């Protein structure tokens, strides 16, 4: 009896082992990260994320024709003493001039800057630019109309006859985080997600951006500094379509025609992959795309105490009047 029972149990164990092996072969393990999901079944993108990276928006001349680096090449670049303003061709020439003239005290070596210590890694490779299209890693040429707008804004900003001549960020009204391009400090974002809305809170100038899911854009007559964002899901990727911008205020001197399509997806347990395509025929000669990872952070977003009518506005207007007085005295 005992011998018969032992034989039956051995046969059952063998059957279970064979069944388990067959099942594992028939059902391969899913590729990619195991996604945390919200109660409605969508990938959970919530949390606080940082956009800080040493990878510049545009590809440096030394890496022309080279979109990625080996780990050894990347490490050599990362160990340098980077002077961020001199190495960022995407910044307006007037910003560079003010820094080089010494008007921004401590700008080059300030401990405020949070550019990150490493180049962005995507698909296992270190990137030399955030721009992935065009392939040369450069912002496309601006249209003649856009160059004229930019020159006029620069002159008005330097002259500063009124607070209205200053940018929205100078006035602490908005920073315009669409698309979400890394900044030199305050690079954190907090994402809160529900079935009907996704909120992205930017640490820079406390901008709270509300994305309406599965909605229609507001009428063209409704214009906002951050545009009108609607969201949808393409599989496990959140797609954000933003139009209805108000100019001035749109990204990098763009016009009201700016159209930005962003994609956010989980690329790892502690990373989000962010991709955005910028299209504005009135500003750029062709669309262009950036891509880089956001990293999870335990840092909190504290109040960025920047408010309208702050001392910076008064100082800029006073400096412009002083400069005019010096010219008149000559």
C-alpha positions in Angstrom: 0.0 0.0 0.0 2.7 2.5 1.0 4.8 1.5 -2.0 1.8 2.1 -4.3 1.2 5.5 -2.7 4.8 6.6 -3.1 4.7 5.6 -6.8 1.6 7.6 -7.3 3.1 10.7 -5.6 6.2 10.5 -7.7 4.1 10.2 -10.9 2.1 13.3 -9.9 5.3 15.3 -9.1 6.7 14.4 -12.5 3.4 15.4 -14.2 3.4 18.8 -12.5 7.0 19.4 -13.4 6.4 18.6 -17.1 3.3 20.8 -17.1 5.1 23.7 -15.5 8.0 23.4 -18.0 5.5 23.3 -20.9 3.6 26.3 -19.6 6.8 28.4 -19.1 7.8 27.6 -22.7 4.4 28.4 -24.1 4.2 31.7 -22.1 7.5 33.7 -22.4 8.2 36.3 -19.8 7.2 39.8 -20.8 10.0 42.1 -21.9 10.7 45.4 -20.3 10.0 46.7 -16.8 7.1 45.3 -14.8 4.7 48.2 -14.7 3.0 49.5 -11.6 -0.6 50.2 -12.6 -3.4 52.5 -11.4 -6.8 51.1 -10.4 -8.0 51.8 -13.9 -5.2 49.6 -15.4 -3.0 52.4 -16.8 0.8 52.5 -16.1 1.4 54.5 -12.9 3.5 57.5 -13.8 3.0 59.2 -10.4 5.8 60.5 -8.2 8.5 63.1 -8.2 11.0 63.1 -11.1 14.1 65.0 -12.0 15.0 66.2 -15.5 18.6 67.1 -14.6 21.2 65.9 -17.0 24.6 66.9 -18.3 23.5 66.2 -21.9 23.0 69.5 -23.6 19.9 70.4 -25.8 22.1 70.7 -28.9 25.0 68.4 -29.8 28.5 70.0 -29.0 30.8 70.5 -32.0 33.2 68.0 -30.6 30.6 65.3 -31.0 29.5 66.2 -34.5 28.1 63.2 -36.3 28.2 61.2 -33.1 24.8 60.7 -31.4 26.0 58.4 -28.6 29.2 57.7 -26.6 30.8 54.6 -25.1 30.8 54.6 -21.3 34.5 55.4 -21.3 34.0 58.4 -23.6 31.1 59.6 -21.6 33.0 59.3 -18.3 35.8 61.4 -19.7 33.3 64.1 -20.7 31.5 63.9 -17.4 34.7 64.4 -15.4 35.4 67.8 -17.0 34.8 71.1 -15.2 31.7 72.3 -17.2 31.0 76.0 -17.5 27.3 75.7 -18.3 26.6 79.0 -19.9 29.5 79.0 -22.2 28.6 75.5 -23.4 24.9 76.1 -24.1 24.4 77.5 -27.7 20.6 77.2 -27.1 20.8 80.2 -24.8 20.2 83.7 -26.3 23.3 85.6 -27.1 22.3 88.4 -24.7 22.3 86.0 -21.8 25.8 84.9 -22.7 26.9 88.5 -23.0 25.5 89.5 -19.6 27.2 86.5 -17.9 30.6 87.2 -19.6 30.4 90.9 -18.6 30.1 89.8 -15.0 26.6 91.2 -14.4 25.4 87.8 -13.1 27.6 87.6 -10.0 28.9 84.1 -9.4 27.0 82.7 -12.5 29.8 80.5 -13.7 30.5 78.7 -10.5 27.3 79.1 -8.6 26.3 76.1 -6.4 22.7 76.9 -7.3 23.0 75.1 -10.7 21.7 71.6 -10.9 22.8 70.3 -14.3 23.4 66.7 -13.1 26.6 64.8 -13.2 26.0 62.4 -16.0 24.9 62.3 -19.7 21.5 61.0 -20.4 21.3 57.2 -21.0 18.7 55.8 -23.4 18.6 52.2 -24.5 21.9 51.6 -22.8 23.8 54.3 -24.6 24.9 57.8 -23.4 23.4 60.6 -25.6 25.4 63.6 -26.8 22.3 65.8 -27.3 18.7 65.8 -26.2 17.7 66.5 -29.8 17.4 63.2 -31.7 15.8 64.7 -34.9 17.2 66.3 -36.9 20.0 63.7 -36.8 22.7 66.4 -36.4 21.3 67.2 -33.0 20.7 70.8 -33.8 17.7 73.1 -33.6 16.5 73.7 -37.2 17.0 77.1 -38.6 14.6 79.8 -37.6 12.4 81.5 -40.1 13.0 85.1 -41.1 9.8 86.1 -39.2 11.0 84.3 -36.1 14.4 86.0 -36.2 12.7 89.4 -36.4 10.5 88.6 -33.4 13.4 87.4 -31.4 15.5 90.5 -32.1 12.6 92.8 -31.2 12.0 91.0 -27.9 15.7 91.2 -27.1 15.8 95.0 -27.7 12.6 95.5 -25.7 13.9 93.4 -22.8 17.3 95.2 -22.6 15.6 98.7 -22.9 12.8 97.6 -20.5 10.6 100.7 -20.8 7.9 98.8 -18.9 7.5 95.6 -16.9 5.5 94.4 -19.9 8.8 94.3 -21.9 10.2 91.6 -19.5 9.6 87.9 -20.1 7.0 86.0 -18.1 9.8 84.2 -16.2 11.4 87.6 -15.3 8.1 88.6 -13.9 7.7 85.2 -12.1 4.4 84.5 -13.9 5.2 81.3 -15.8 8.2 79.5 -17.1 6.5 77.7 -19.9 7.4 74.0 -19.3 6.0 72.8 -22.7 8.0 71.0 -23.8 9.8 69.9 -20.6 13.4 70.9 -21.5 15.9 70.6 -18.6 16.7 73.9 -16.9 19.8 74.9 -14.9 18.1 74.6 -11.5 14.7 73.6 -10.1 14.4 70.6 -12.5 11.9 68.5 -10.6 8.4 67.6 -11.6 5.6 66.0 -9.7 3.0 63.9 -11.5 -0.5 63.2 -10.1 -2.7 60.9 -12.2 -6.4 60.1 -12.3 -8.5 58.5 -15.1 -9.8 62.0 -16.2 -6.8 64.2 -15.6 -3.0 64.2 -15.3 -1.4 67.1 -13.4 2.3 67.9 -13.8 3.7 70.3 -11.2 6.9 72.1 -12.2 9.3 73.1 -9.5 10.3 76.2 -11.6 7.9 79.1 -10.9 5.4 76.6 -9.4 3.6 76.0 -12.7 0.8 73.4 -12.4 -0.2 72.0 -15.8 -3.5 70.1 -16.0 -3.9 67.7 -18.9 -7.5 66.7 -19.7 -7.7 63.1 -20.8 -9.7 62.0 -23.9 -10.9 65.6 -24.4 -11.1 68.1 -27.3 -9.0 71.2 -27.5 -10.5 74.5 -26.5 -11.6 76.9 -29.3 -8.7 78.7 -31.1 -9.8 81.9 -29.4 -8.8 80.5 -26.0 -5.0 81.0 -25.6 -2.8 80.1 -22.6 0.8 80.6 -21.7 1.3 76.8 -21.4 -1.2 76.0 -24.1 -4.1 73.7 -23.9 -3.1 70.1 -23.2 -5.2 67.0 -23.9 -4.1 63.4 -23.2 -4.7 59.9 -24.5 -3.1 56.5 -24.1 -1.4 54.6 -26.9 -0.8 51.3 -25.3 1.3 52.0 -22.2 2.4 55.4 -23.4 0.8 58.7 -22.3 0.5 61.0 -25.3 0.0 64.7 -24.6 -1.1 67.0 -27.4 -0.7 70.7 -26.7 -1.9 73.7 -28.9 -3.6 77.1 -28.3 -0.4 78.8 -27.0 -0.3 82.4 -26.3 2.6 84.5 -27.6 4.8 85.9 -26.1 5.2 83.1 -23.6 5.4 80.1 -25.9 8.6 78.0 -25.9 11.8 79.6 -27.1 10.1 82.5 -28.8 7.6 80.4 -30.7 4.4 81.8 -32.2 0.8 81.0 -31.3 1.0 78.2 -34.0 3.3 76.1 -31.8 2.2 72.5 -31.6 3.9 70.1 -29.1 3.3 66.3 -28.9 4.8 64.7 -25.9 5.1 61.0 -25.0 5.8 59.6 -21.5 6.3 56.0 -20.7 7.9 53.8 -18.0 11.4 52.7 -19.2 12.4 51.2 -15.8 11.4 50.9 -12.2 12.9 54.4 -11.5 12.8 56.1 -14.9 10.4 57.6 -17.4 11.3 58.1 -21.0 10.2 61.5 -22.2 9.9 62.4 -25.9 8.6 65.6 -27.4 8.2 66.9 -31.0 8.1 70.6 -31.5 6.3 71.9 -34.6 5.8 75.6 -35.5 6.1 76.6 -39.2 6.1 80.2 -38.2 9.3 79.8 -36.1 11.3 76.7 -37.2 11.9 75.6 -40.8 11.0 72.0 -39.8 9.7 70.0 -36.8 12.3 68.7 -34.3 12.3 66.1 -31.5 14.0 65.7 -28.1 14.2 62.5 -26.0 15.7 61.8 -22.6 14.9 60.0 -19.4 13.5 61.4 -16.2 14.8 59.8 -13.0 12.8 59.1 -9.9 13.8 61.2 -6.9 13.0 61.3 -3.2 13.5 65.1 -3.1 10.4 67.1 -2.4 9.2 70.1 -4.3 9.3 73.1 -2.0 7.8 76.5 -2.7 9.6 78.5 -5.2 9.1 81.9 -3.7 9.1 83.9 -6.9 6.2 86.3 -7.3 5.0 89.0 -9.6 6.4 92.5 -8.7 9.5 91.1 -7.1 12.7 93.1 -6.7 14.2 91.6 -9.9 11.6 93.6 -12.0 12.4 96.8 -10.2 16.1 96.2 -10.5 15.8 95.6 -14.3 13.8 98.7 -14.9 16.1 100.8 -12.7 19.2 99.5 -14.5 17.7 100.4 -17.9 17.0 103.9 -16.7 20.6 104.2 -15.3 22.0 103.0 -18.6 20.0 105.5 -20.5 21.2 108.3 -18.2 24.8 107.3 -18.7 24.3 107.4 -22.5 22.7 110.8 -22.3 25.5 112.2 -20.2 28.2 111.5 -22.8 
